[in-house]
Amino acid sequence: MPEARLKVSEVVTSRISPELFGSFVEHMGRCVYGGIFAPGDPMADENGFRTDVIELTKEMGVTAVRYPGGNFVSGYRWEDGVGPKDQRPRRLDLAWRSIETNQFGLNEFMSWIERVGAKPVMAVNLGTRGLEDAARLVEYTNTDFGTELSELRKKHGRNETYDIRFWCLGNEMDGPWQVGHKTAEDYGKLAAETAKAIRLVDPNVELVACGSSFEEMPTFGEWETTVLEHTFDNVDLISMHAYYEKFDDDSLSFLAASARMDRFIKGVIERADRVAEAKGSDKKINISFDEWNVWYQKRFEGVENLEFVEAPKLIEDEYTVEDAVVVGGLLMALVKNADRVKVACQAQLVNIIAPIRTEPGVPAWRQTIFYPFALTAAVAGHELLELELSTAKRDSALFKDLPMTDAVVARDPETAELRIFLLNRELAESTTMHLDLEGFGDYQLVEALYLGGDDLALTNNQQNPEQVVPQTLGAVEVKAGGLTATLPAASWTVIRLAQVG
């Protein structure tokens, strides 16, 4: 049986930002219409909000939600989604070739997110619109000066400001598929001027510049450098997007997704810090990893094959146990980089490549990927501890010298409870993990849960919504100064330890 050794230090490397456990709601497919908003459905309340989705979103531990896109935002007029619903226009959405009714817009979203108890991460349209419209939107949401737009918000039923802190300056502007796609030079100049205007309206916001759409973009690196050379003084974060899928039945490369994400993050940090050095600044540009997930893009036939209809069924992947193990690893990669990754949004929340699924008239259900998110989100605000990991390495088709185990340890600063996250990439064998906690005092086992093991192809669906749930890991021995755990093959595990005395 393979073995790995983990030594945990009491040195705190960073605090885990609560906004690391964000999600994403885009006007795409059935995420909004039929997902979080379904007027007339027996599962919906008087506002049209599906209450079962609200409760599952809370259970999942979602702390922030990005809205309204995504590709959708690059052609969106925010004014279409506010005011009396009978006066809102129906429009073509060119991003996903859908008909947008605008029956759900900014005010509905803000009412919904307040019910959920999360923070909004709002994106502005820098594709077909620009600086003026972005500044006007911030004036509508965040000011109370008795001006036209603040009074318009009150007319629409909201007297208090929304006080939206996080703003994304466009979406995937490096992508040729994006409506209003721009070069790095053109986008950098526009984003810098837009940021200046937004800060003149509200100086307390946090602004996100668009980074590369994914690591394999031919302009990756050069894009980040050019954009930050223009925006460095006016933004706080740069975005990252990444989706992972399994190719050619290659499970080891699939389980390497979190190592690839970690490498991607470090590459963006390196480029941001180079720009800071060139400018002679000690400012740190942090990361908003505001789109990430497992997405089987090879199953998607492409936007050009879609017909213009309202809320079509689109990219409603059904996730397996193996997908959940990979998502657990991706969450670990985000947490281990919590010193610089301050916002992250899993894409998306409902129906579209989502942890929550709905159908009309029946209770929503949890997909397999729901569980690692919910279990990891419990460390929001905790301390990330320094560690040393000794493990075997192997080569996969997509990653060389891949560590066969991975680990992250977080501590609750109030209770000193430890949560230990472990990923076993060995496909055919269990791994014995020896954990050294010397100097931490006495701990006792609270809970040990895992996903993975024997049948990686199982899923949850409408007919069998609880076929997959986290299982208790019995092979955990806690002793003075540490523990030993047997990690099933191809598994993701979380162990909770409470301090004794």
Summary of the structure (lengths in Angstrom):
residues: 501
radius of gyration: 22.6
end to end distance: 35.1
largest distance: 69.8
contacts: 1813
relative contact order: 0.16
helix: 29%
strand: 29%
